[in-house]
Amino acid sequence: MIDDTFPSFLETLPKLKVVILRSNKLRGSLKGPTVKDSFSKLQIFDLSNNSLSGPLPTEYFNNFKAMMSIDQDMDYMRTKNVSTTYVYSVQLAWKGSKTLFPKIQIALTTLDLSCNKFTGKIPESLGKLKSLKQLNLSHNSLIGCIQPSMGNLTNLEWLDLSSNLLAGRIPQELVDLTFLQVLNLSYNQLEGPIPQGKQFNTFENGSYEGNLGLCGFPLQVKCNKGEGQQPPPSNFEKQGSMFEEGFGWKAVTMGYGCGFVFGVSIGYVVFRARKAAWFVKMVEDTVKKRGSSSRLV
């Protein structure tokens, strides 16, 4: 029930790894860091279910150094005091369900700013947070497009951008998120064909519902001809397409005509220049035979 603005003094804690302040009454905007390297060790940042407003904290994202490096270490967060065996635990909304983590893996990174009043565009700098396992920006008032740079979040397992005002197409780059298990882009203003391939072939209708402009699998709405649903062209089709688009039949016909005239002209010149002995001999033989035949008659 904390009723206040975001406690910016937390920036001064250089070893802070986990901030969970969800389901309070935090309000106002996140103005960005006031000290150098603030939140550089942060791995879990959960401010969901508050009343925070204004743009997303882009400058904070640029400081989340621990979320930028991929750590495959399966160790757990624990106190460094050898006299104790305390291991940190946490409860998170994990892939849509509240989950208790009795131990926090070093590699666990999550950013949850859902159910607030954030506005503006999704910053491109989010694509730097390559170690993120889950990203939840749902139920805000975000506008603009889904940044193609989010295709760099190759460790992402859960992406929820639902219930915003996002528009434009779903970037093809998101197909590269091969660890993605849960995708929710519902209730936005997205349009165009849904990307195909890899994990995108496993997502169902619920991932896209409420976007009237979307088309293609798994939706029943088919895309217009040439959009989304056409398989990759074969080499023959590519050549045929290039042949048609690059030259055109009229141009090809003109080319054949010019070539024929040119060939006949060259043949005539050669004929005149070399006198085509074999051809002359053949004609002379024919004439002689006809002459002999007429004399016999």
C-alpha positions in Angstrom: 0.0 0.0 0.0 3.0 2.4 -0.6 1.5 5.6 -1.9 4.4 7.7 -3.2 6.5 8.4 -6.3 9.2 6.0 -7.3 11.9 5.9 -4.6 14.8 7.2 -6.7 17.2 6.8 -3.7 17.5 3.2 -4.7 19.8 4.3 -7.5 22.5 4.9 -4.9 22.7 1.2 -3.9 25.5 -0.1 -6.2 25.0 -3.8 -5.5 21.2 -3.8 -5.8 20.1 -6.8 -8.0 16.3 -7.1 -7.3 13.7 -4.4 -7.1 10.1 -5.6 -6.7 7.5 -2.9 -5.8 4.5 -4.3 -7.7 0.9 -3.9 -6.5 1.4 -0.6 -4.6 0.2 2.9 -5.3 3.3 4.3 -6.9 2.6 7.3 -9.2 4.3 9.9 -11.3 7.0 9.4 -13.9 10.4 7.7 -13.8 12.7 10.6 -14.4 15.8 8.6 -15.0 19.1 8.2 -13.2 20.6 10.9 -11.1 23.9 9.1 -10.2 26.4 7.4 -12.5 26.0 3.6 -13.1 22.7 3.4 -11.2 21.1 0.0 -11.3 24.1 -1.5 -13.1 23.7 -4.8 -11.2 19.9 -5.0 -11.5 18.5 -8.2 -12.8 14.9 -8.1 -11.7 12.9 -4.9 -12.0 9.2 -5.3 -11.2 7.0 -2.2 -10.9 3.8 -3.8 -12.2 0.3 -2.9 -11.0 0.9 0.7 -10.0 -0.1 4.1 -11.4 3.2 5.1 -12.9 2.9 7.4 -16.0 5.0 9.2 -18.6 7.4 7.6 -21.0 9.3 4.3 -20.3 12.5 4.9 -18.5 14.9 4.8 -21.4 17.9 6.1 -19.5 17.4 3.4 -16.9 17.4 0.8 -19.6 20.8 2.1 -20.8 22.2 1.5 -17.3 21.0 -2.1 -16.9 24.4 -3.5 -17.5 23.6 -6.9 -15.9 20.7 -7.3 -18.2 23.0 -6.8 -21.2 25.5 -9.6 -20.6 24.4 -13.2 -21.1 25.4 -15.2 -18.1 25.0 -19.0 -18.4 26.0 -19.6 -14.8 23.4 -21.8 -13.0 24.5 -20.6 -9.6 22.1 -18.8 -7.2 22.0 -15.5 -5.5 23.2 -15.9 -2.0 25.0 -13.9 0.8 28.7 -13.9 0.5 29.1 -14.2 4.3 30.4 -17.8 4.8 28.9 -18.0 8.2 25.4 -18.0 6.8 23.7 -20.1 4.2 20.9 -17.6 3.3 19.7 -18.0 -0.3 17.6 -15.3 -1.8 14.0 -16.1 -2.9 11.4 -14.2 -4.8 7.9 -14.4 -6.1 7.3 -13.3 -9.7 4.6 -13.3 -12.3 6.3 -15.8 -14.5 4.7 -16.5 -17.9 1.4 -15.3 -16.7 1.3 -17.1 -13.4 2.5 -16.2 -10.0 5.5 -18.4 -9.3 7.7 -18.7 -6.2 11.4 -19.0 -6.9 12.9 -20.4 -3.7 16.3 -19.7 -5.2 17.1 -17.0 -7.7 19.3 -18.1 -10.5 22.1 -15.7 -11.5 20.9 -16.0 -15.1 17.3 -15.0 -14.2 16.5 -11.5 -15.6 13.1 -10.0 -15.9 11.6 -6.6 -16.6 7.9 -6.1 -15.7 6.3 -2.6 -16.1 2.8 -3.9 -16.8 -0.5 -2.5 -15.6 0.6 1.1 -15.3 -0.1 4.3 -17.3 3.1 4.5 -19.4 2.8 6.4 -22.6 5.0 7.0 -25.7 7.0 4.6 -27.8 8.9 1.5 -27.0 12.6 2.6 -27.0 15.0 1.0 -29.3 17.5 0.6 -26.4 15.4 -2.3 -25.1 17.1 -4.4 -27.7 20.4 -4.1 -25.6 19.0 -6.2 -22.7 20.0 -9.4 -24.3 19.9 -11.5 -21.2 16.2 -10.9 -20.5 14.1 -14.0 -19.9 10.8 -12.2 -19.8 9.6 -8.8 -20.8 6.1 -7.5 -19.8 4.9 -4.1 -20.9 1.2 -5.0 -21.2 -1.8 -2.9 -20.1 -0.3 0.5 -20.7 -0.9 3.2 -23.3 2.2 2.7 -25.5 2.1 3.8 -29.1 4.2 3.5 -32.2 5.6 0.3 -33.6 7.2 -2.8 -32.1 10.9 -2.1 -32.4 12.8 -4.5 -34.7 15.7 -4.3 -32.2 13.7 -6.5 -29.9 14.8 -9.4 -32.2 18.2 -9.1 -30.4 16.6 -10.4 -27.1 17.6 -14.0 -28.1 17.1 -15.4 -24.5 13.6 -14.1 -24.2 11.0 -16.8 -23.1 8.0 -14.6 -22.5 7.0 -11.4 -24.3 3.8 -9.6 -23.4 2.9 -6.3 -25.2 -0.8 -6.8 -25.0 -3.5 -4.1 -24.4 -1.6 -1.1 -25.6 -2.0 1.2 -28.7 0.9 -0.3 -30.8 0.5 -0.1 -34.5 2.2 -1.2 -37.7 3.5 -4.6 -38.6 5.0 -7.3 -36.4 8.8 -7.2 -37.1 10.1 -10.2 -39.0 13.1 -10.0 -36.6 11.1 -11.5 -33.8 11.2 -14.9 -35.6 14.8 -15.1 -34.3 13.6 -15.4 -30.7 13.9 -19.2 -30.7 13.5 -19.6 -27.0 10.2 -17.7 -26.9 7.5 -19.9 -25.4 4.8 -17.3 -24.7 3.8 -14.4 -26.9 1.0 -12.0 -26.3 0.4 -9.1 -28.8 -3.4 -9.0 -28.4 -5.5 -5.9 -28.3 -3.4 -3.5 -30.1 -3.7 -1.9 -33.5 -1.2 -4.1 -35.4 -1.7 -4.9 -39.1 -0.3 -6.9 -42.0 0.9 -10.5 -42.2 2.0 -12.4 -39.1 5.6 -13.6 -39.5 6.1 -17.3 -40.2 8.7 -19.8 -39.1 10.4 -21.2 -36.0 8.5 -20.3 -32.8 5.9 -18.3 -34.6 4.5 -21.5 -36.0 3.6 -22.6 -32.5 1.6 -19.6 -31.3 -2.2 -19.7 -31.4 -5.0 -17.2 -32.1 -5.0 -15.8 -28.6 -1.5 -14.2 -29.2 -3.0 -11.9 -31.8 -6.7 -11.4 -31.1 -8.0 -7.9 -31.0 -5.8 -6.7 -33.9 -8.3 -6.4 -36.7 -5.6 -5.6 -39.3 -3.6 -8.7 -38.9 -3.8 -11.6 -41.3 -2.2 -15.0 -41.9 -1.6 -18.1 -39.9 -2.9 -18.9 -37.3 -5.8 -16.5 -38.0 -8.6 -17.3 -40.3 -8.1 -14.0 -42.1 -6.1 -14.6 -45.3 -3.6 -12.0 -46.5 -3.9 -10.3 -49.8 -2.1 -11.9 -52.7 1.7 -11.5 -52.3 1.5 -10.9 -48.5 2.7 -13.2 -45.9 1.3 -16.5 -47.0 3.4 -17.0 -50.2 6.1 -19.7 -49.8 9.7 -18.6 -50.6 10.1 -18.6 -54.4 12.2 -21.3 -56.1 15.3 -20.4 -58.1 13.2 -20.9 -61.3 10.5 -18.6 -60.0 13.1 -16.0 -59.0 14.6 -16.1 -62.5 11.1 -15.9 -64.1 10.2 -13.0 -61.8 13.4 -11.1 -62.6 12.9 -11.9 -66.3 9.4 -10.4 -66.2 10.0 -7.5 -63.9 13.4 -6.5 -65.2 12.8 -6.8 -68.9 9.2 -7.4 -69.9 7.9 -9.4 -72.9 7.8 -6.4 -75.1 11.4 -5.6 -74.5 12.3 -9.3 -75.1 10.4 -9.4 -78.4 12.2 -6.2 -79.6 15.5 -7.8 -78.6 14.8 -10.9 -80.6 13.8 -8.9 -83.6 16.9 -6.7 -83.5 19.0 -9.8 -83.0 17.5 -11.5 -86.1 18.1 -8.5 -88.3 21.6 -8.1 -87.0 22.3 -11.8 -87.6 21.0 -11.7 -91.2 23.1 -8.5 -91.9 26.2 -10.1 -90.6 25.6 -13.3 -92.6 25.1 -11.3 -95.8 28.4 -9.4 -95.2 30.2 -12.6 -94.6 28.6 -14.1 -97.7 29.7 -11.2 -99.9 33.2 -11.0 -98.3 34.1 -14.7 -98.6 31.9 -15.4 -101.6 30.6 -18.6 -99.9 32.4 -21.0 -102.2 30.5 -24.0 -101.1 27.2 -22.3 -101.7 28.2 -21.1 -105.2 29.4 -24.6 -106.1 26.1 -26.1 -104.9 24.2 -23.6 -107.1 26.4 -24.3 -110.1 26.0 -28.0 -109.8 22.2 -27.6 -109.7 22.2 -25.4 -112.8 24.4 -27.9 -114.7 22.0 -30.8 -113.8 19.0 -28.8 -115.0 20.9 -27.9 -118.2 21.7 -31.6 -118.9 18.2 -32.6 -118.3 16.8 -30.0 -120.8 19.3 -31.1 -123.5 18.2 -34.7 -123.2 14.6 -33.7 -123.6 
